[in-house]
């Protein structure tokens, strides 16, 4: 499994004023994923994104990979996957998505 946590986590050691917009966004999404792992429920876009990524990964792992999971995904989840492929994502999001078995850009 791809390590999607460490590359962004090390950014916590840098001064905030030295971070790029992508790095700041990545840290925000990393913290949302950590909250989700701890079952902390928040409603920000980053938290909704983290929760959806986890739910999709759970389905993909249960059936083998994402390509085999399509029939198990809801219409909203399939639309979310398509939006990630075509929409802008930060570096952390890209790494997080690539940790889902069968993820394809």
C-alpha positions as CSV (number, residue, x, y, z in Angstrom):
1,X,0.0,0.0,0.0
2,X,1.2,3.5,-0.9
3,X,2.4,5.6,2.1
4,X,0.1,8.6,1.7
5,X,0.6,10.0,5.2
6,X,4.4,10.6,5.6
7,X,5.1,13.0,2.7
8,X,2.5,15.4,4.0
9,X,3.0,14.8,7.7
10,X,6.6,16.0,7.5
11,X,5.3,19.4,6.4
12,X,4.2,20.0,10.0
13,X,7.9,20.6,10.7
14,X,8.1,23.6,8.4
15,X,7.1,27.1,9.2
16,X,3.6,27.8,7.8
17,X,4.8,30.9,5.9
18,X,7.1,28.6,3.9
19,X,4.3,26.3,2.6
20,X,2.9,26.5,-0.8
21,X,-0.9,26.6,-1.4
22,X,-0.7,22.9,-2.4
23,X,1.1,22.0,0.8
24,X,-1.3,24.0,3.0
25,X,-4.2,22.3,1.3
26,X,-2.6,18.9,1.7
27,X,-2.1,19.5,5.4
28,X,-5.8,20.4,5.8
29,X,-6.8,17.2,4.0
30,X,-4.3,15.1,6.0
31,X,-5.8,16.4,9.3
32,X,-9.3,15.6,8.0
33,X,-8.2,12.0,7.2
34,X,-6.7,11.7,10.7
35,X,-10.0,13.0,12.2
36,X,-11.9,10.4,10.1
37,X,-9.6,7.6,11.3
38,X,-10.4,8.7,14.9
39,X,-14.1,8.9,14.0
40,X,-14.3,12.6,14.6
41,X,-17.2,13.8,12.6
42,X,-17.0,17.3,11.0
43,X,-18.8,18.7,8.0
44,X,-16.0,20.6,6.1
45,X,-15.3,19.8,2.5
46,X,-12.0,18.2,3.5
47,X,-13.8,16.0,6.1
48,X,-16.5,14.9,3.7
49,X,-13.8,14.1,1.2
50,X,-11.8,12.0,3.7
51,X,-14.9,10.1,4.7
52,X,-15.8,9.3,1.1
53,X,-12.3,8.2,0.2
54,X,-12.3,5.9,3.2
55,X,-15.7,4.4,2.3
56,X,-14.7,3.8,-1.3
57,X,-11.4,2.2,-0.2
58,X,-13.3,-0.1,2.2
59,X,-15.5,-1.3,-0.6
60,X,-12.6,-1.7,-3.0
61,X,-10.6,-3.7,-0.5
62,X,-13.6,-5.9,0.3
63,X,-14.2,-6.9,-3.4
64,X,-10.6,-6.8,-4.5
65,X,-10.0,-3.5,-6.1
66,X,-11.8,-0.4,-7.4
67,X,-12.4,-1.7,-10.9
68,X,-14.3,-4.7,-9.4
69,X,-16.2,-2.5,-6.9
70,X,-18.1,-0.3,-9.4
71,X,-21.4,-2.3,-9.0
72,X,-21.0,-2.0,-5.2
73,X,-20.6,1.8,-5.3
74,X,-23.6,4.1,-5.1
75,X,-24.3,6.5,-7.9
76,X,-23.0,9.3,-5.7
77,X,-19.8,7.4,-5.0
78,X,-19.3,6.7,-8.7
79,X,-19.7,10.4,-9.5
80,X,-17.3,11.3,-6.7
81,X,-14.6,8.9,-8.2
82,X,-15.1,10.5,-11.6
83,X,-14.8,14.0,-10.2
84,X,-11.5,13.1,-8.5
85,X,-10.1,11.8,-11.8
86,X,-11.0,15.0,-13.7
87,X,-11.0,17.7,-11.0
88,X,-8.2,19.4,-9.3
89,X,-6.7,17.6,-6.3
90,X,-3.8,18.5,-4.1
91,X,-0.7,16.3,-3.5
92,X,-2.1,14.6,-0.5
93,X,-5.4,13.8,-2.2
94,X,-3.5,12.4,-5.1
95,X,-1.4,10.1,-2.9
96,X,-4.5,9.1,-0.8
97,X,-6.4,8.2,-3.9
98,X,-3.5,6.2,-5.3
99,X,-3.5,4.1,-2.1
100,X,-7.0,2.8,-3.1
101,X,-6.5,-0.6,-4.7
102,X,-7.2,-0.4,-8.4
103,X,-7.2,3.5,-8.5
104,X,-6.6,4.7,-12.1
105,X,-6.2,8.3,-13.3
